[in-house]
Amino acid sequence: MLDKELFFSLCEKYNVELSKTAKTPMIRDAEGVHAITEEDVKQILTPPQKYFDSR
């Protein structure tokens, strides 16, 4: 069963914004707030590329 108080306290702790009007998951980035796209997910989950100079 969902512990409502715990859920809201975790949202507050991790700065999660809740919305009564959003129909899909949203993300805030440099361009503002928009629906999460596949590109957003790739950017978040793709590990950074490292370059090692062979010299």
C-alpha positions as MATLAB code, in Angstrom:
seq = 'MLDKELFFSLCEKYNVELSKTAKTPMIRDAEGVHAITEEDVKQILTPPQKYFDSR';
ca = [
       0.000    0.000    0.000;
       1.227    3.510   -0.824;
       2.368    5.564    2.145;
       1.097    8.974    1.047;
       3.044   10.935    3.662;
       6.289    9.168    2.742;
       5.648    9.750   -0.963;
       5.103   13.489   -0.513;
       8.068   13.824    1.863;
      10.345   12.121   -0.711;
       9.010   14.399   -3.458;
       9.841   17.400   -1.310;
      13.285   16.041   -0.357;
      14.271   15.408   -3.982;
      12.610   18.575   -5.349;
      10.029   16.681   -7.440;
       7.322   18.965   -8.778;
       3.790   17.572   -8.942;
       1.142   18.707  -11.404;
      -2.612   18.206  -11.575;
      -2.696   19.050  -15.296;
       0.229   17.109  -16.825;
      -0.879   14.154  -18.945;
       2.612   12.702  -19.526;
       5.914   12.676  -17.601;
       7.613   16.059  -17.870;
      11.189   17.287  -17.526;
      12.692   20.710  -16.864;
      15.873   21.527  -18.765;
      17.615   24.578  -20.206;
      14.776   24.980  -22.712;
      12.050   24.932  -20.065;
       9.453   22.300  -19.150;
       8.377   19.773  -21.789;
       7.219   16.183  -22.184;
      10.047   13.663  -21.867;
      11.293   12.484  -25.247;
      13.364    9.471  -26.249;
      16.273   11.864  -26.805;
      15.990   13.097  -23.190;
      16.163    9.510  -21.920;
      19.179    8.718  -24.109;
      20.968   11.836  -22.888;
      20.285   10.981  -19.242;
      21.161    7.275  -19.428;
      24.058    7.290  -21.909;
      27.376    7.271  -20.093;
      29.763   10.066  -21.076;
      32.347    9.191  -23.695;
      35.952    9.306  -22.494;
      38.887   10.028  -24.751;
      42.278    8.569  -23.934;
      45.190    9.941  -25.877;
      47.468    7.095  -27.025;
      50.608    9.247  -27.211;
];
